[in-house]
């Protein structure tokens, strides 16, 4: 072909690529891997005789390749055979139109995956990164929120999981459960090389919850935690033994009793507004022991403190006064109508709200529904209080009639994190038990507590345990004795235990 013909062909290719990149709906893939860092793409093609140089750039990345030939070309797809500089083996560079742009979260995670490869290569020069993926796999419970992969060091392999600093705290804390599942899958499918363990890569300053939880794993010594700073700071290995004191607060029981005594008159007045609903109204002292939450079958609708009473659902609150009393009465009647066990409108928002709290009220009313060995006089909610805030599960602490501490985790819906969240609570209960804090602060009065580690009950409707629960449980320390207790699905109408495992 004459050089002018080559020039014409490259010019036409440059026009097509320019139009595709300007459209904002094109993906660039190199050897089948989506280059998310080029999602906001600019493209330039320069003819060099029989070949051409294609230059791609965005705010995150530059890429230049020598184009050997055009393998396919259409309005929606261009496939080029290209060479990297210094690499004789040809590769594939593909431009594909997509129907709808990737979500911002997906782009951010894929960009992080690309950066992570470079960070790991620099931080572990003696390792070979064998795989790297952020693609979700629901069949095996692999989340797309995390990057997972393998690295090889001599005859050993490590499974690893990493999380972007752009994710929120809950996602970062959730990495351990998904990392364990990835390690478990890796070991099941390992061929020749032994899998040494699991490496977790998290943003700087976020590893404390991981360090605490690793202490409760049977394979804790085979888990390594690393922190790094963006954009591409060096990896720093973190020792789980440096977790320090586990954050939790054990409020003296006398402070709880003071709140209950001080609020008694106000709560009685609220119950009297709708006498037929009074039995469904109960209270709980908040974690800081400064306020009292007033609830209807677990759903908070009012709050008392020493200065005032406010009411309302969610973040919208009004102060209780003579003028607003009729409004509070209407709210309670509305709760009575929709938040009752026998309603046919089970999809109503008030019926479905705060299911764990509703389940908690049933157990607190009569612990024997759960187990006849529980001491009904000593069953406490959120004691000790965790510093992590809202966790999506309800923690109860009880004791058997023989003095054995019992950690109870309640969950009304499927949650892969349930075993790990139970570990959080168990670790803190165990520390307070070792230090003698419970009876020193007025809990379990008159009970001689057994020195054995607390037992753990995971309580949920029988069909609501996540399919990955068993895999996660087998990695916990044998010191943590866990029983799964499955309830009937329509537990609101009458709670029954249908199995214990």
KOLVEXDREN-713067 format. One record per residue (C-alpha): residue number from 1; residue in one letter; chain; x, z, y. Coordinates in Angstrom, 1 decimal. Example, Ala and Ser with C-alpha at 12.3 -4.5 7.8 and 13.67 -1.06 7.14 Angstrom:
<pts>
{1, A, A, {12.3, 7.8, -4.5}} {2, S, A, {13.7, 7.1, -1.1}} 
</pts>
This chain:
<pts>
{1, X, A, {0.0, 0.0, 0.0}} {2, X, A, {1.3, -0.9, 3.5}} {3, X, A, {2.2, 2.1, 5.7}} {4, X, A, {-0.5, 1.1, 8.2}} {5, X, A, {-3.0, 1.4, 5.4}} {6, X, A, {-1.7, 4.9, 4.6}} {7, X, A, {-2.0, 5.8, 8.3}} {8, X, A, {-5.6, 4.6, 8.3}} {9, X, A, {-6.4, 6.5, 5.2}} {10, X, A, {-4.9, 9.8, 6.6}} {11, X, A, {-6.7, 9.2, 9.9}} {12, X, A, {-10.0, 8.9, 8.1}} {13, X, A, {-9.3, 12.0, 6.0}} {14, X, A, {-8.3, 13.9, 9.2}} {15, X, A, {-11.7, 12.9, 10.8}} {16, X, A, {-13.6, 14.1, 7.7}} {17, X, A, {-11.8, 17.4, 7.5}} {18, X, A, {-12.2, 17.9, 11.2}} {19, X, A, {-15.9, 17.4, 11.0}} {20, X, A, {-16.2, 19.8, 8.0}} {21, X, A, {-14.2, 22.5, 9.7}} {22, X, A, {-16.1, 22.2, 13.0}} {23, X, A, {-19.4, 22.6, 11.1}} {24, X, A, {-18.7, 26.2, 10.3}} {25, X, A, {-20.1, 25.8, 6.8}} {26, X, A, {-17.1, 25.0, 4.8}} {27, X, A, {-15.0, 26.9, 2.3}} {28, X, A, {-11.4, 26.3, 1.6}} {29, X, A, {-10.2, 27.0, -2.0}} {30, X, A, {-6.6, 26.8, -3.2}} {31, X, A, {-6.3, 26.4, -7.0}} {32, X, A, {-9.8, 27.6, -7.3}} {33, X, A, {-9.4, 30.8, -5.2}} {34, X, A, {-11.5, 31.1, -2.0}} {35, X, A, {-9.3, 31.6, 1.0}} {36, X, A, {-11.6, 33.9, 2.9}} {37, X, A, {-8.9, 34.4, 5.6}} {38, X, A, {-9.7, 30.8, 6.6}} {39, X, A, {-13.4, 31.4, 7.0}} {40, X, A, {-13.2, 30.6, 10.8}} {41, X, A, {-11.3, 27.4, 10.2}} {42, X, A, {-9.3, 25.0, 12.3}} {43, X, A, {-7.7, 22.0, 10.7}} {44, X, A, {-5.1, 19.4, 11.7}} {45, X, A, {-3.8, 16.5, 9.6}} {46, X, A, {-0.5, 14.7, 10.5}} {47, X, A, {0.6, 11.4, 8.9}} {48, X, A, {4.2, 11.3, 7.5}} {49, X, A, {4.4, 7.9, 5.9}} {50, X, A, {2.9, 7.8, 2.4}} {51, X, A, {2.1, 11.5, 2.6}} {52, X, A, {0.6, 13.8, 5.2}} {53, X, A, {0.8, 17.4, 6.3}} {54, X, A, {-2.4, 19.4, 6.6}} {55, X, A, {-2.3, 22.5, 8.8}} {56, X, A, {-5.1, 25.1, 8.5}} {57, X, A, {-5.3, 28.2, 10.7}} {58, X, A, {-7.6, 31.0, 11.8}} {59, X, A, {-7.1, 34.3, 13.5}} {60, X, A, {-5.9, 35.8, 10.2}} {61, X, A, {-3.8, 33.2, 8.6}} {62, X, A, {-1.8, 29.9, 8.9}} {63, X, A, {-1.4, 27.5, 6.0}} {64, X, A, {0.6, 24.3, 5.8}} {65, X, A, {0.6, 22.0, 2.7}} {66, X, A, {2.0, 18.5, 2.0}} {67, X, A, {-0.8, 16.2, 0.8}} {68, X, A, {0.3, 14.1, -2.1}} {69, X, A, {-3.0, 12.3, -2.7}} {70, X, A, {-6.8, 12.5, -2.3}} {71, X, A, {-8.3, 13.1, -5.7}} {72, X, A, {-12.0, 13.3, -4.6}} {73, X, A, {-13.8, 12.7, -1.3}} {74, X, A, {-17.4, 12.9, -0.3}} {75, X, A, {-19.5, 14.3, 2.6}} {76, X, A, {-19.7, 17.7, 0.9}} {77, X, A, {-16.4, 17.9, -0.9}} {78, X, A, {-12.8, 16.9, -0.5}} {79, X, A, {-10.2, 17.7, -3.2}} {80, X, A, {-6.5, 17.2, -2.4}} {81, X, A, {-3.4, 17.4, -4.5}} {82, X, A, {-0.9, 19.3, -2.5}} {83, X, A, {2.5, 20.8, -2.6}} {84, X, A, {3.8, 24.0, -1.2}} {85, X, A, {7.2, 23.8, 0.5}} {86, X, A, {9.9, 24.8, -1.9}} {87, X, A, {7.6, 24.4, -4.9}} {88, X, A, {7.7, 21.2, -6.9}} {89, X, A, {4.6, 21.9, -8.9}} {90, X, A, {1.5, 20.4, -7.3}} {91, X, A, {-1.6, 22.4, -6.5}} {92, X, A, {-5.2, 21.8, -5.5}} {93, X, A, {-6.7, 22.3, -2.1}} {94, X, A, {-10.4, 22.0, -1.9}} {95, X, A, {-12.9, 21.8, 1.0}} {96, X, A, {-16.5, 22.4, 0.1}} {97, X, A, {-19.6, 22.5, 2.2}} {98, X, A, {-21.8, 25.6, 1.5}} {99, X, A, {-25.6, 25.9, 2.1}} {100, X, A, {-25.3, 29.2, 3.9}} {101, X, A, {-22.4, 31.1, 5.2}} {102, X, A, {-21.0, 34.1, 3.3}} {103, X, A, {-22.0, 37.5, 4.6}} {104, X, A, {-19.6, 39.2, 7.0}} {105, X, A, {-19.1, 42.0, 4.4}} {106, X, A, {-18.1, 39.5, 1.7}} {107, X, A, {-15.7, 37.7, 4.0}} {108, X, A, {-14.1, 41.0, 5.0}} {109, X, A, {-13.6, 42.1, 1.4}} {110, X, A, {-12.1, 38.7, 0.4}} {111, X, A, {-9.8, 38.8, 3.3}} {112, X, A, {-8.7, 42.3, 2.3}} {113, X, A, {-8.1, 41.0, -1.3}} {114, X, A, {-5.8, 38.4, 0.0}} {115, X, A, {-3.9, 40.9, 2.2}} {116, X, A, {-3.7, 43.3, -0.7}} {117, X, A, {-1.8, 40.9, -2.9}} {118, X, A, {0.9, 40.7, -0.3}} {119, X, A, {1.0, 44.4, 0.3}} {120, X, A, {1.3, 45.1, -3.5}} {121, X, A, {4.0, 42.5, -3.9}} {122, X, A, {6.1, 44.1, -1.2}} {123, X, A, {5.4, 47.7, -2.2}} {124, X, A, {5.9, 47.2, -6.0}} {125, X, A, {8.8, 44.6, -6.1}} {126, X, A, {9.4, 45.3, -9.8}} {127, X, A, {5.7, 44.6, -10.7}} {128, X, A, {3.9, 41.4, -11.4}} {129, X, A, {0.3, 41.2, -10.1}} {130, X, A, {-1.5, 39.7, -13.1}} {131, X, A, {-5.1, 39.6, -11.7}} {132, X, A, {-7.0, 40.4, -8.5}} {133, X, A, {-10.7, 40.1, -8.1}} {134, X, A, {-13.5, 41.4, -5.8}} {135, X, A, {-16.3, 39.6, -7.6}} {136, X, A, {-19.2, 41.8, -8.7}} {137, X, A, {-19.9, 42.1, -12.4}} {138, X, A, {-23.2, 43.9, -13.0}} {139, X, A, {-23.0, 43.6, -16.8}} {140, X, A, {-19.9, 45.9, -16.8}} {141, X, A, {-20.8, 47.9, -13.6}} {142, X, A, {-17.9, 46.4, -11.6}} {143, X, A, {-18.8, 46.6, -7.9}} {144, X, A, {-18.0, 43.9, -5.4}} {145, X, A, {-17.1, 46.7, -2.9}} {146, X, A, {-13.7, 47.2, -4.5}} {147, X, A, {-10.8, 44.9, -5.4}} {148, X, A, {-9.7, 45.4, -9.0}} {149, X, A, {-6.8, 44.0, -10.9}} {150, X, A, {-3.8, 44.5, -13.2}} {151, X, A, {-0.1, 44.8, -12.5}} {152, X, A, {2.6, 44.6, -15.1}} {153, X, A, {5.9, 46.6, -15.2}} {154, X, A, {8.0, 45.7, -18.2}} {155, X, A, {6.0, 46.5, -21.3}} {156, X, A, {3.4, 48.5, -19.5}} {157, X, A, {0.3, 47.5, -17.5}} {158, X, A, {-1.6, 49.4, -14.9}} {159, X, A, {-5.2, 48.9, -14.0}} {160, X, A, {-5.8, 49.3, -10.3}} {161, X, A, {-8.6, 49.5, -7.8}} {162, X, A, {-8.5, 49.3, -4.0}} {163, X, A, {-10.9, 49.7, -1.1}} {164, X, A, {-10.8, 48.2, 2.3}} {165, X, A, {-10.5, 50.4, 5.4}} {166, X, A, {-13.5, 48.6, 6.8}} {167, X, A, {-15.8, 50.4, 4.2}} {168, X, A, {-17.6, 53.6, 5.0}} {169, X, A, {-16.6, 57.0, 3.7}} {170, X, A, {-19.1, 57.0, 0.9}} {171, X, A, {-17.8, 53.7, -0.5}} {172, X, A, {-14.2, 55.0, -0.3}} {173, X, A, {-15.1, 58.2, -2.1}} {174, X, A, {-16.9, 56.2, -4.7}} {175, X, A, {-13.8, 54.4, -5.9}} {176, X, A, {-12.9, 56.8, -8.7}} {177, X, A, {-16.1, 56.1, -10.8}} {178, X, A, {-15.6, 52.4, -10.6}} {179, X, A, {-11.9, 52.7, -11.1}} {180, X, A, {-12.4, 54.6, -14.3}} {181, X, A, {-14.9, 52.0, -15.6}} {182, X, A, {-12.3, 49.3, -14.9}} {183, X, A, {-9.6, 51.3, -16.7}} {184, X, A, {-11.9, 51.8, -19.6}} {185, X, A, {-12.7, 48.1, -19.9}} {186, X, A, {-9.0, 47.2, -19.5}} {187, X, A, {-8.0, 49.5, -22.4}} {188, X, A, {-10.7, 48.1, -24.6}} {189, X, A, {-9.5, 44.6, -24.0}} {190, X, A, {-5.7, 45.3, -24.0}} {191, X, A, {-3.8, 43.2, -26.4}} {192, X, A, {0.0, 43.8, -26.7}} {193, X, A, {0.9, 45.9, -23.6}} {194, X, A, {-0.2, 49.5, -23.4}} {195, X, A, {-2.2, 50.4, -20.3}} {196, X, A, {-0.4, 53.2, -18.7}} {197, X, A, {-3.2, 54.4, -16.4}} {198, X, A, {-5.1, 53.8, -13.2}} {199, X, A, {-3.8, 53.3, -9.7}} {200, X, A, {-6.1, 53.8, -6.7}} {201, X, A, {-5.3, 52.4, -3.3}} {202, X, A, {-7.2, 53.8, -0.3}} {203, X, A, {-6.7, 53.8, 3.5}} {204, X, A, {-4.5, 56.5, 5.0}} {205, X, A, {-6.1, 59.9, 5.4}} {206, X, A, {-9.0, 59.3, 3.0}} {207, X, A, {-7.5, 60.5, -0.4}} {208, X, A, {-8.5, 64.1, -0.3}} {209, X, A, {-11.8, 63.8, -2.3}} {210, X, A, {-9.9, 61.7, -4.9}} {211, X, A, {-7.1, 64.3, -5.2}} {212, X, A, {-9.7, 67.0, -5.8}} {213, X, A, {-11.6, 65.0, -8.4}} {214, X, A, {-8.6, 63.8, -10.3}} {215, X, A, {-7.9, 67.5, -11.1}} {216, X, A, {-11.0, 67.5, -13.3}} {217, X, A, {-10.1, 64.4, -15.4}} {218, X, A, {-8.7, 64.7, -18.9}} {219, X, A, {-6.3, 61.8, -18.0}} {220, X, A, {-5.5, 63.1, -14.5}} {221, X, A, {-1.8, 62.7, -15.1}} {222, X, A, {-2.4, 59.0, -15.7}} {223, X, A, {-4.0, 58.4, -12.3}} {224, X, A, {-1.9, 57.6, -9.3}} {225, X, A, {-3.2, 57.7, -5.8}} {226, X, A, {-1.7, 55.7, -2.9}} {227, X, A, {-2.5, 55.5, 0.8}} {228, X, A, {-1.5, 52.9, 3.2}} {229, X, A, {-2.0, 52.0, 6.9}} {230, X, A, {-3.4, 48.7, 8.1}} {231, X, A, {-2.5, 46.0, 8.7}} {232, X, A, {0.2, 45.9, 6.0}} {233, X, A, {1.9, 49.3, 6.1}} {234, X, A, {3.9, 50.6, 3.1}} {235, X, A, {2.2, 52.3, 0.2}} {236, X, A, {2.7, 56.1, 0.0}} {237, X, A, {2.0, 57.9, -3.3}} {238, X, A, {-0.1, 61.0, -2.9}} {239, X, A, {0.3, 64.0, -5.2}} {240, X, A, {-3.1, 65.3, -6.4}} {241, X, A, {-1.7, 68.8, -6.5}} {242, X, A, {-1.6, 68.7, -2.7}} {243, X, A, {-5.4, 68.7, -2.5}} {244, X, A, {-5.4, 72.3, -1.0}} {245, X, A, {-8.4, 74.5, -1.0}} {246, X, A, {-11.6, 72.8, -2.1}} {247, X, A, {-13.9, 72.7, 0.9}} {248, X, A, {-17.2, 74.6, 0.5}} {249, X, A, {-18.9, 77.5, 2.1}} {250, X, A, {-20.5, 80.5, 0.4}} {251, X, A, {-22.9, 82.1, 2.8}} {252, X, A, {-23.3, 85.9, 2.2}} {253, X, A, {-26.7, 86.6, 0.7}} {254, X, A, {-27.5, 89.1, 3.4}} {255, X, A, {-27.4, 86.3, 6.0}} {256, X, A, {-29.9, 84.3, 3.9}} {257, X, A, {-32.2, 87.3, 3.6}} {258, X, A, {-32.0, 87.8, 7.4}} {259, X, A, {-33.1, 84.2, 8.0}} {260, X, A, {-36.0, 84.6, 5.5}} {261, X, A, {-37.1, 87.9, 7.1}} {262, X, A, {-36.9, 86.6, 10.7}} {263, X, A, {-38.9, 83.5, 9.9}} {264, X, A, {-41.6, 85.2, 7.8}} {265, X, A, {-44.3, 85.4, 10.6}} {266, X, A, {-43.8, 81.8, 11.7}} {267, X, A, {-44.0, 80.4, 8.2}} {268, X, A, {-47.1, 82.4, 7.4}} {269, X, A, {-48.8, 81.0, 10.5}} {270, X, A, {-47.9, 77.4, 9.5}} {271, X, A, {-49.3, 78.1, 6.0}} {272, X, A, {-52.5, 79.3, 7.5}} {273, X, A, {-53.2, 76.0, 9.3}} {274, X, A, {-54.3, 74.4, 6.0}} {275, X, A, {-54.9, 77.1, 3.5}} {276, X, A, {-55.6, 74.7, 0.6}} {277, X, A, {-52.0, 73.4, 1.1}} {278, X, A, {-50.2, 76.7, 1.5}} {279, X, A, {-49.0, 76.9, -2.2}} {280, X, A, {-47.2, 73.6, -1.7}} {281, X, A, {-45.3, 74.8, 1.3}} {282, X, A, {-41.9, 76.3, 0.6}} {283, X, A, {-38.8, 77.1, 2.5}} {284, X, A, {-35.0, 76.8, 2.1}} {285, X, A, {-32.2, 78.1, 4.2}} {286, X, A, {-30.0, 75.4, 5.6}} {287, X, A, {-26.3, 75.2, 4.6}} {288, X, A, {-25.1, 76.9, 7.7}} {289, X, A, {-27.6, 79.8, 7.3}} {290, X, A, {-28.7, 79.4, 10.9}} {291, X, A, {-32.1, 77.7, 10.3}} {292, X, A, {-34.9, 77.5, 7.8}} {293, X, A, {-36.3, 74.2, 6.6}} {294, X, A, {-40.0, 74.3, 5.9}} {295, X, A, {-41.0, 71.8, 3.3}} {296, X, A, {-44.0, 70.3, 1.5}} {297, X, A, {-43.1, 69.9, -2.2}} {298, X, A, {-39.5, 69.4, -1.1}} {299, X, A, {-40.0, 67.2, 1.9}} {300, X, A, {-39.0, 68.9, 5.1}} {301, X, A, {-41.6, 68.7, 7.9}} {302, X, A, {-40.7, 71.6, 10.1}} {303, X, A, {-37.7, 73.7, 11.0}} {304, X, A, {-37.4, 77.3, 12.2}} {305, X, A, {-34.6, 79.0, 14.1}} {306, X, A, {-34.4, 82.1, 16.2}} {307, X, A, {-35.4, 80.3, 19.4}} {308, X, A, {-38.2, 77.9, 18.3}} {309, X, A, {-40.0, 75.9, 15.6}} {310, X, A, {-39.9, 72.1, 15.6}} {311, X, A, {-41.9, 69.7, 13.4}} {312, X, A, {-42.0, 66.1, 12.4}} {313, X, A, {-40.7, 63.7, 9.7}} {314, X, A, {-37.3, 62.1, 10.0}} {315, X, A, {-35.5, 62.3, 13.3}} {316, X, A, {-38.6, 62.4, 15.4}} {317, X, A, {-39.3, 66.1, 16.2}} {318, X, A, {-41.6, 68.0, 18.5}} {319, X, A, {-41.6, 71.6, 19.5}} {320, X, A, {-44.4, 73.7, 18.1}} {321, X, A, {-46.7, 75.2, 20.8}} {322, X, A, {-50.4, 75.8, 21.2}} {323, X, A, {-50.8, 72.3, 22.5}} {324, X, A, {-49.0, 70.6, 19.5}} {325, X, A, {-50.5, 72.9, 16.8}} {326, X, A, {-53.4, 70.4, 16.0}} {327, X, A, {-50.8, 67.7, 15.5}} {328, X, A, {-48.9, 69.8, 13.0}} {329, X, A, {-52.2, 70.5, 11.2}} {330, X, A, {-52.8, 66.8, 10.9}} {331, X, A, {-49.3, 66.3, 9.5}} {332, X, A, {-49.8, 68.9, 6.8}} {333, X, A, {-53.2, 67.5, 5.8}} {334, X, A, {-51.6, 64.0, 5.6}} {335, X, A, {-48.9, 65.5, 3.3}} {336, X, A, {-51.5, 67.2, 1.2}} {337, X, A, {-53.4, 63.9, 0.8}} {338, X, A, {-50.5, 61.7, -0.1}} {339, X, A, {-47.9, 64.1, -1.6}} {340, X, A, {-49.8, 65.5, -4.5}} {341, X, A, {-49.1, 65.0, -8.3}} {342, X, A, {-52.4, 63.5, -9.2}} {343, X, A, {-52.6, 60.7, -6.5}} {344, X, A, {-53.2, 57.1, -7.6}} {345, X, A, {-51.2, 55.8, -4.6}} {346, X, A, {-47.8, 56.4, -6.1}} {347, X, A, {-46.2, 53.8, -3.9}} {348, X, A, {-47.1, 55.6, -0.7}} {349, X, A, {-44.0, 56.5, 1.4}} {350, X, A, {-44.9, 60.2, 1.5}} {351, X, A, {-45.3, 60.4, -2.3}} {352, X, A, {-42.0, 58.8, -3.0}} {353, X, A, {-39.9, 60.5, -0.3}} {354, X, A, {-37.3, 63.1, -1.2}} {355, X, A, {-37.9, 63.0, -5.0}} {356, X, A, {-34.9, 65.2, -5.8}} {357, X, A, {-36.2, 67.9, -3.6}} {358, X, A, {-39.6, 67.7, -5.2}} {359, X, A, {-38.0, 68.0, -8.6}} {360, X, A, {-36.0, 71.0, -7.3}} {361, X, A, {-39.2, 72.8, -6.3}} {362, X, A, {-40.6, 72.4, -9.8}} {363, X, A, {-37.5, 74.0, -11.4}} {364, X, A, {-37.3, 76.8, -8.8}} {365, X, A, {-41.0, 77.6, -9.4}} {366, X, A, {-40.4, 78.0, -13.2}} {367, X, A, {-36.8, 77.6, -14.5}} {368, X, A, {-38.1, 78.0, -18.1}} {369, X, A, {-39.6, 74.5, -17.8}} {370, X, A, {-36.0, 73.4, -17.9}} {371, X, A, {-34.6, 76.0, -20.3}} {372, X, A, {-35.8, 79.4, -21.5}} {373, X, A, {-32.3, 80.8, -21.3}} {374, X, A, {-32.0, 80.5, -17.5}} {375, X, A, {-32.4, 83.8, -15.6}} {376, X, A, {-35.4, 83.1, -13.3}} {377, X, A, {-34.3, 85.8, -10.8}} {378, X, A, {-30.9, 84.1, -10.0}} {379, X, A, {-31.3, 80.4, -9.3}} {380, X, A, {-29.8, 79.2, -6.0}} {381, X, A, {-30.0, 75.9, -4.2}} {382, X, A, {-26.9, 74.4, -2.6}} {383, X, A, {-24.8, 77.5, -3.3}} {384, X, A, {-22.0, 77.1, -2.5}} {385, X, A, {-22.6, 74.5, 0.2}} {386, X, A, {-20.4, 71.5, 0.0}} {387, X, A, {-18.7, 70.2, 3.1}} {388, X, A, {-19.4, 66.5, 2.2}} {389, X, A, {-22.9, 66.5, 3.7}} {390, X, A, {-25.7, 64.5, 2.1}} {391, X, A, {-24.7, 63.5, -1.4}} {392, X, A, {-27.9, 62.1, -2.8}} {393, X, A, {-28.2, 64.8, -5.5}} {394, X, A, {-29.4, 68.4, -5.5}} {395, X, A, {-27.1, 71.1, -6.6}} {396, X, A, {-28.5, 74.3, -8.3}} {397, X, A, {-26.5, 77.2, -9.4}} {398, X, A, {-27.9, 79.5, -12.1}} {399, X, A, {-26.9, 81.8, -14.8}} {400, X, A, {-28.0, 82.2, -18.4}} {401, X, A, {-29.4, 85.6, -19.6}} {402, X, A, {-26.0, 86.1, -21.2}} {403, X, A, {-24.1, 85.7, -17.9}} {404, X, A, {-22.8, 82.2, -18.3}} {405, X, A, {-22.8, 80.3, -15.0}} {406, X, A, {-24.8, 77.0, -15.0}} {407, X, A, {-24.2, 74.1, -12.6}} {408, X, A, {-27.3, 71.9, -12.4}} {409, X, A, {-27.3, 68.5, -10.8}} {410, X, A, {-30.7, 66.9, -10.1}} {411, X, A, {-31.2, 63.1, -9.6}} {412, X, A, {-34.5, 61.3, -9.7}} {413, X, A, {-33.1, 57.8, -9.8}} {414, X, A, {-30.2, 55.9, -11.4}} {415, X, A, {-26.9, 56.8, -9.9}} {416, X, A, {-23.5, 55.8, -11.3}} {417, X, A, {-21.8, 58.6, -9.3}} {418, X, A, {-23.8, 61.4, -10.9}} {419, X, A, {-21.0, 62.7, -13.2}} {420, X, A, {-18.4, 62.5, -10.5}} {421, X, A, {-20.6, 64.4, -8.0}} {422, X, A, {-21.2, 67.0, -10.7}} {423, X, A, {-17.4, 67.4, -10.8}} {424, X, A, {-17.3, 68.1, -7.1}} {425, X, A, {-19.7, 70.9, -7.4}} {426, X, A, {-18.3, 72.3, -10.6}} {427, X, A, {-14.8, 72.5, -9.1}} {428, X, A, {-16.0, 74.6, -6.2}} {429, X, A, {-18.2, 76.9, -8.4}} {430, X, A, {-15.2, 77.4, -10.7}} {431, X, A, {-13.0, 78.4, -7.7}} {432, X, A, {-15.5, 80.9, -6.3}} {433, X, A, {-15.9, 82.3, -9.9}} {434, X, A, {-12.1, 82.8, -10.2}} {435, X, A, {-12.0, 84.5, -6.9}} {436, X, A, {-15.0, 86.8, -7.5}} {437, X, A, {-16.8, 85.5, -4.5}} {438, X, A, {-20.3, 85.3, -5.8}} {439, X, A, {-20.9, 88.9, -6.5}} {440, X, A, {-18.8, 89.9, -3.5}} {441, X, A, {-21.3, 88.0, -1.3}} {442, X, A, {-24.4, 89.4, -3.0}} {443, X, A, {-25.2, 86.7, -5.6}} {444, X, A, {-26.1, 87.5, -9.2}} {445, X, A, {-26.7, 91.2, -8.4}} {446, X, A, {-26.7, 93.3, -11.5}} {447, X, A, {-25.3, 90.5, -13.7}} {448, X, A, {-22.0, 90.7, -15.5}} {449, X, A, {-20.8, 87.1, -15.2}} {450, X, A, {-19.1, 85.5, -18.2}} {451, X, A, {-15.5, 84.5, -17.4}} {452, X, A, {-15.9, 81.2, -19.3}} {453, X, A, {-16.0, 78.0, -17.1}} {454, X, A, {-19.5, 77.1, -15.8}} {455, X, A, {-21.5, 74.7, -17.9}} {456, X, A, {-23.0, 71.6, -16.4}} {457, X, A, {-26.5, 70.1, -16.8}} {458, X, A, {-27.2, 66.6, -15.5}} {459, X, A, {-31.0, 66.5, -15.1}} {460, X, A, {-32.9, 63.2, -14.5}} {461, X, A, {-35.8, 61.3, -15.8}} {462, X, A, {-34.8, 60.1, -19.3}} {463, X, A, {-34.7, 56.4, -18.3}} {464, X, A, {-32.8, 57.0, -15.1}} {465, X, A, {-29.4, 57.9, -16.4}} {466, X, A, {-27.0, 55.0, -15.5}} {467, X, A, {-25.7, 53.0, -18.4}} {468, X, A, {-22.1, 53.9, -17.5}} {469, X, A, {-22.7, 57.7, -17.6}} {470, X, A, {-21.3, 58.1, -21.1}} {471, X, A, {-18.1, 56.2, -20.3}} {472, X, A, {-17.5, 58.3, -17.2}} {473, X, A, {-18.1, 61.6, -19.1}} {474, X, A, {-15.5, 60.9, -21.7}} {475, X, A, {-12.8, 60.9, -19.1}} {476, X, A, {-13.6, 64.4, -17.8}} {477, X, A, {-11.7, 67.5, -18.7}} {478, X, A, {-12.9, 69.1, -22.0}} {479, X, A, {-13.1, 72.4, -20.0}} {480, X, A, {-16.2, 70.9, -18.3}} {481, X, A, {-19.1, 71.1, -20.9}} {482, X, A, {-21.8, 68.7, -19.9}} {483, X, A, {-25.3, 68.3, -21.2}} {484, X, A, {-27.6, 65.5, -20.1}} {485, X, A, {-31.2, 66.7, -19.9}} {486, X, A, {-33.8, 63.9, -19.8}} {487, X, A, {-37.2, 64.5, -18.3}} {488, X, A, {-40.5, 62.6, -18.6}} {489, X, A, {-41.0, 59.7, -16.1}} {490, X, A, {-44.1, 61.2, -14.6}} {491, X, A, {-42.5, 64.6, -14.0}} {492, X, A, {-44.4, 65.1, -10.8}} {493, X, A, {-47.6, 65.6, -12.8}} {494, X, A, {-45.9, 68.1, -15.1}} {495, X, A, {-42.3, 68.4, -16.0}} {496, X, A, {-41.2, 68.2, -19.6}} {497, X, A, {-37.8, 68.0, -21.3}} {498, X, A, {-37.8, 65.0, -23.6}} {499, X, A, {-34.2, 65.1, -24.8}} {500, X, A, {-30.9, 67.0, -24.5}} {501, X, A, {-27.5, 65.3, -25.2}} 
</pts>
